[in-house]
């Protein structure tokens, strides 16, 4: 009964986070698409990819959330095929989010480590390549997960992770843990670089402001990933290594972390990026005016 109550609580949290992520990341994407300067800024392409991934997983997880809440009973016993199928977006997104976060972390680190080469690099190509690798790996994870799953009932377990093949669950948990550990290492290196260069002012005042804003947003996104993605992934990975049934005990805690990360990322982009914030504000004003006229 305790596990069922924890699972229900996690479903309710998912039901709250998914619409918030859709609204937040939807505002970010609309603001960028409707602003010519933002669209042409290839330095934002990785952030756009991350926002699109957060928006997509929030949208695609809605059937899973509805199914889990509608089918909840104290004696949990969900259909294996439906539960796993509707959980595939979250299973895929963990890898997509992790790879994009690694790309963002390395992009900021390379700006400090190799500034000349960084300015000459076509960042748009780097972002597209990173998004392609993330998407292919994430989709491959989802396909392999479904094709290898035994699809047998798991009474008392209300998360997609319960229905994975044991070997795939081991690979999935450990690989995500290791990738996010790389993110944390690069994050520490970026923080060290920022601290050591805090007193160095190069370029115009506007250039320094842009660099400061990029550093601030990147560090915030990386720390968000550390809390919302790295910790659940590490817990899942260590759980597999030690043989603990973490999904049965805690429900879809990785999915909760994913959606929480999506909501937080949207807030970071809106409140820390001046142009995006102003664009969202203008969109809100126009929407309010249109509603008033009705």
N, C-alpha and C positions, 0 to 999 in steps of 0.2 A: 504493500500500500504506500509505503514511503517513496519507493521508486516511482510509482505512478503519479504521486503528487508532485514530485520534482519534475517529472516529464511534462505534466500539464502546465506547471509554472513556466518551463522553458518554451512551450508552445505559445503561451500568452505573450511572453517577451518577444518571440519571433513575430507574432501578429502585430505588435506595436512597432517594432523596428523596421519591418519591411516597408510600410507606407512612408515612414519618415525618410528612409533611404531613397525611395522612389522620388519623393518630393524634392529632397535636398540635391541629389545628383541630377535630377531632371532640370532643376533651376540652373545648376552649374553648366550643363550641356547646352541649354537654350541660350544662356548668357554668352557662351563662347561662340555658338553658331550664328548669333545675331550681331556679333561685334567683329567687324572686319579686322581690326588690329589684333584681337585675340586669335582669330582664325589663322592669321598669317604668322603667328609667333610659334616657330617650331620647338621652342623651349618648353611649350605647354603640352606637346603631343603625348608625352608619357602620362601626364596628369589627366589628359582627356581619356586616354586608354583606360586608366585606372577608374575614372568616374563612370565610363561606359560599362566596365566590368561590374562595378558595384550596382549600377542601375539595372543591368541585365539579370544579375543573380537575384536581386530583390523581386523583380517581376516574375522570373521563372520559378521562384520558390513559393509563390502564393498558392498554387495547387497543393503542394506538400503541406503547407501550414493549415489550409482549410481541411484537408483530409485527416491530418493528425488531430486537430481539435474536434472535428465532427465525429471521428471514430473513437475518441478517448473513452475508456472504461476503467474502473479500478483494477480489473484483471486485464492488463494490456495484452493484446494479441492481434497485431496488425497483419494485413496481407503482405507477404514478403515481396511479391512482384510490384505491387502498387507503391509500397513504401520506398523501395529501392529506386524505382523509376523516377518518382517525384523528388528523390533526394539527389539525383545525379547532378543538377546544376550546382548545388553546394559542394559536392565532391570535386567537380571540375574547377570551381571558382577558387578553392583553396590553393591549387597549383597556379592558376592564372594570377591571383593576387600576389602570391609569393614571388613569382618570376618578375612581375612588373615592379614589385617593391625592390627586388635586387637591382633591377635596371635603373630605377630612380636613385638608389643609394650609390651605385657605381658612377652614374652620371654626375652627381654632385661631388663625389670624391675626385673624379678625373678633372673636374673644373679647378680643384685646388692643386692636385698633383702635377698636371700637365696643362697649364692654362693656355699656352700658345696652340698646342694641338687641339685643345677643346674648342677654341674659337674658330679653328679652321674646319672642324668636323661637321659633316652634314647631320645635324641632330634629328632631322626628320626621318632619315633612313634608319638611324639607330632606334628610334621609337617604333617604327614600323616593324623592324626585325624583332625587337623585343616583344611586341604585341603578338607577332606571328608565332614565335617560339612558345610564348605563354599559352596562346589559344590551342595550338597543336598539342602541346603536352597535356593541357587540361582536358581537352576532348578525348585524347587517347586514354587518360586515366578513367574517364567516365565510361568509355566503351569497354575497356578491359574489365573494369569493375563489374559491369552488368553481365558480360559474357562469362566471367568466371564464377559469378555468385551461385551458390547452391540453391537459393530461393526456397528455403524450408522455413516453416514457422518458428518464431523465437518468442514464446510466451514470456511476458514480463519485460520486454525490451521495446522501446518506442523511438528508435533512431535508425536512420539508414545504415549507420556503421555496423549495426548488429547483423545485417544480412549480407555483408561482404564475405568473400572467401577469406579464410584466415590468413593465407599468405599475402593476398592483396592488401588486406587491412594492415598487416605488418609493414609492407613496402610503403603504403600510403602514409601511415603515421610517421615512420622513421624518415622517409624522404622529405616530407614537409617540415619536420623538426630540423633536419640538417640545413635545408635551404634557408629557413628563417634564422637559423643560427648564423649563417653567412651574412644575412641582413644586419643582424645585431653587431657583428664584428665591424662591418663597414660603417655602421652608424657611429660606433665609438671612434673610428678613425676620422670620420667627418667632424664629429664634435671636437676632437683634438685639433684638427686643422682650423676650425672656426675660432677656437680659443687662442691658438698661437698667432693667428693673423688678425685678431680683433683690432689691434692698434695700427695695422697697415692700411692706408687709404690710397687706392690707386684708381685713376680715372676721374671722370666728372662726378659731381654730386648726384646726378640722376643715375649714373652707372652704379655708384656705391649703394644707392637706395634699392635698385633692382636686385643687386647681388644679396643684400641683406634680406630682402623679402623672399628671394628664392631659397636662401639658406634656412630661413625661419619656417617656410612651408615644408621644405624637404625634411627637416628634422622633426617637425610635428607629425608628418605622415609616417615617418619611420618609427617614431616612438609609439604612435597609435597602432601600427602593425605589430610592434613588439608586445604590446599589452593584449590586443584583441586576436591576433593570429598566432604569434610565436608561443605564447603561454598555453593556449588550448592545443596547438599542434604538438608542443613538447609533452604536454600531459597525455595526449593520445599516443604519441610515440613511446614514451616511457611506460605507459600502460601496456602496450603491446610487448615491449621488451620484458616486462615483469609478469605478463600473463594476467593482468587485471581486466575485468569486464567493465571498462569505464563507460562505454555507451549505454550498457544496461543500467548502470548505476546513476548516470547523470543526464541521459537523454541526448538530444542534439546540441551539445554544448559548443561544438566547433561551428555549427551554423549560426548560433547566437553570436559568437565572436565575429564571424564574417559580416553579419548585418550590422553589428555595433561598429565595426571598422568602417563600413560604408557610410553610416550616418555621420561618424566623426570626421571622415575624410571630406565629406560635403561641407561640413561646418568650417573645417580648416580652409578649404578653397574659398569659401564665401567671405569669411571674416578676416582672413589674412592677406588675400590678394585684392588690392585696391580696385583694379579695373573690373574684376569679376563681381566684387561687391556692389560697385556702382551700377553695373549692368543689370544685376538681379534686382536692385532697388528700382531702376527704371522700368523693368518688366513688371514689377509689382504695382508701380504707379499706373502704368497703362492698363493693367488688368483691373485695378480698382476703378479707374475711370470708365472702362467699358461696362463693368457691372453696374455702376451708378447710372449710366445712361439707359440701361435696360429697365 
